């Protein structure tokens, strides 16, 4: 996880890491690149957090929604249709 704008450290690290055949290290940036003006900072942070969760890291969602995003309670669950044309 690279903490800071841009991807300089992950680019340099990827050139230095000798990985076994078929394995490639994953690098995540927690902040948007300075030139990515169409991406909001929170969007970049939540995207990196989602990728960490996909990789198997534990995330305290309660703390995220209440402390970081400023909500007083968790967002309600949304019922999704099981069939793409089904109305909810």
Buried (B, 14 or more C-beta within 10 A) or exposed (E): EBEEBBBEEBEEEEEEEEEEEEEEEEBBBBBBEEEBEEEEEEEBBBBBBEBBEEEEEEEEEEEBBBEEEEEEEEEEEEEEEEEEEEEE
